[in-house]
Amino acid sequence: MKPLLFLTAIFFWLHTSAQDSTASTQDTADYDKEFLEVQVPAKFPGGDQGWNNFLSANIRTQTPARHKAPAGSYTVVIRFTIDKEGNVKDAAVLEDPGYGTAEDVLRVLHKSPRWTPAMQDGRNVIYVQKQKITYEVTQN
């Protein structure tokens, strides 16, 4: 089997608590929560292309084939937080197709360099990202 890897170019941004970004009297503590919307999203060094390059360079595309996965597509959905300092934290697998793919994706996330943090009202804020990564296994 010849493994291939497809990275989704579409990023899904998730935020779990609604904040009024137009209020001028927000507490400092409000900036310690995740925002529903941010003015400036977190950015991987090199932007979306840099992120895709990082994933492509570090994902082990042969993982499902080595775990004897039949021909097909295997999509892992992950969720992770970019903290106020740009560190990747709280990585979690939302959808695991098996064959070692989720473990491989988590391994790569732990290697991620710092991101430029998301910003709201000129302050760094906590940002949550959802990402799909698809492994493709084909028969020879």
PLY file of the C-alpha trace (Angstrom):
ply
format ascii 1.0
element vertex 140
property float x
property float y
property float z
element edge 139
property int vertex1
property int vertex2
end_header
0.00 0.00 0.00
1.20 3.48 -0.80
0.20 6.03 1.85
-0.68 9.62 1.05
-1.53 12.50 3.30
-4.07 15.21 2.66
-4.12 18.24 4.91
-7.26 20.25 4.89
-6.56 23.81 3.92
-9.66 24.95 5.73
-9.27 25.77 9.39
-12.27 25.79 11.68
-12.07 28.28 14.49
-13.98 27.45 17.65
-14.57 29.64 20.62
-16.61 28.49 23.55
-17.82 31.56 25.37
-19.46 34.66 23.97
-17.81 37.96 24.86
-18.90 41.47 23.89
-15.83 42.75 22.10
-17.28 46.25 21.77
-17.70 46.91 25.47
-15.18 49.47 26.70
-15.49 48.52 30.38
-14.42 44.88 30.22
-12.50 43.48 33.19
-8.96 42.31 32.71
-10.27 38.86 33.72
-12.45 38.77 30.59
-9.29 38.42 28.53
-8.49 35.18 30.33
-11.44 33.43 28.65
-11.89 32.13 25.14
-13.69 34.52 22.82
-16.55 33.74 20.44
-14.88 36.01 17.87
-11.46 37.63 17.78
-10.24 40.58 15.79
-6.92 38.90 14.93
-6.74 35.07 14.93
-3.66 33.17 16.11
-1.10 32.68 13.36
1.45 29.93 12.83
4.92 31.18 11.79
4.63 31.50 8.02
0.82 31.62 8.11
-1.44 28.89 6.75
1.22 27.77 4.25
3.77 27.50 7.07
1.31 25.40 9.09
0.64 23.09 6.16
4.39 22.78 5.53
5.01 21.97 9.21
2.33 19.28 9.21
3.53 17.81 5.91
7.12 17.66 7.15
6.25 16.00 10.46
3.22 13.76 9.87
4.21 10.14 9.28
2.06 9.41 6.24
2.79 5.68 6.43
1.24 5.35 9.91
-2.12 3.79 8.91
-0.48 1.44 6.39
2.02 0.30 9.05
-0.98 -0.48 11.27
-2.45 -2.58 8.45
-5.24 -0.17 7.52
-7.19 -1.17 4.41
-7.20 1.18 1.43
-9.22 4.30 2.17
-9.25 7.73 3.78
-8.70 8.24 7.50
-9.52 11.70 8.86
-8.41 12.77 12.32
-10.16 15.82 13.79
-8.24 17.62 16.50
-8.87 20.60 18.74
-6.13 22.61 20.40
-5.64 25.88 22.20
-3.16 28.63 21.43
-2.54 30.40 24.75
-1.72 34.09 25.26
1.99 33.39 24.79
1.46 31.44 21.54
1.99 27.95 23.00
-0.05 25.00 21.73
-1.92 23.47 24.67
-4.82 21.17 25.48
-4.67 19.13 22.28
-7.57 16.72 22.06
-8.75 14.26 19.43
-12.39 14.79 18.47
-12.55 12.08 15.80
-10.15 9.12 15.70
-10.35 6.73 12.74
-7.76 4.46 14.37
-4.67 2.81 12.91
-2.34 5.05 14.95
-3.38 8.23 13.16
-4.58 10.20 16.21
-1.40 9.40 18.12
0.67 10.56 15.17
-1.19 13.87 14.94
-0.86 14.49 18.70
2.88 13.73 18.47
3.26 16.40 15.80
1.20 18.98 17.71
3.50 18.62 20.70
6.41 19.60 18.41
4.74 22.81 17.23
6.71 26.02 17.64
5.09 29.08 19.19
2.36 30.82 17.26
1.62 34.53 17.19
-1.24 34.74 19.74
-4.75 35.85 18.81
-5.67 39.40 19.74
-8.82 41.13 20.91
-8.90 44.85 21.73
-5.12 44.98 21.47
-4.60 42.19 24.02
-3.45 38.62 23.56
-6.26 36.14 24.15
-6.78 32.39 24.30
-7.70 30.90 20.92
-9.07 27.49 20.02
-8.56 25.83 16.66
-10.14 22.76 15.13
-8.22 20.97 12.36
-8.85 18.00 10.08
-5.95 15.90 8.86
-6.64 13.12 6.37
-4.40 10.13 5.71
-4.98 8.28 2.45
-4.03 4.63 2.00
-4.04 3.21 -1.50
-3.33 -0.30 -2.71
-0.37 -0.93 -5.00
0 1
1 2
2 3
3 4
4 5
5 6
6 7
7 8
8 9
9 10
10 11
11 12
12 13
13 14
14 15
15 16
16 17
17 18
18 19
19 20
20 21
21 22
22 23
23 24
24 25
25 26
26 27
27 28
28 29
29 30
30 31
31 32
32 33
33 34
34 35
35 36
36 37
37 38
38 39
39 40
40 41
41 42
42 43
43 44
44 45
45 46
46 47
47 48
48 49
49 50
50 51
51 52
52 53
53 54
54 55
55 56
56 57
57 58
58 59
59 60
60 61
61 62
62 63
63 64
64 65
65 66
66 67
67 68
68 69
69 70
70 71
71 72
72 73
73 74
74 75
75 76
76 77
77 78
78 79
79 80
80 81
81 82
82 83
83 84
84 85
85 86
86 87
87 88
88 89
89 90
90 91
91 92
92 93
93 94
94 95
95 96
96 97
97 98
98 99
99 100
100 101
101 102
102 103
103 104
104 105
105 106
106 107
107 108
108 109
109 110
110 111
111 112
112 113
113 114
114 115
115 116
116 117
117 118
118 119
119 120
120 121
121 122
122 123
123 124
124 125
125 126
126 127
127 128
128 129
129 130
130 131
131 132
132 133
133 134
134 135
135 136
136 137
137 138
138 139
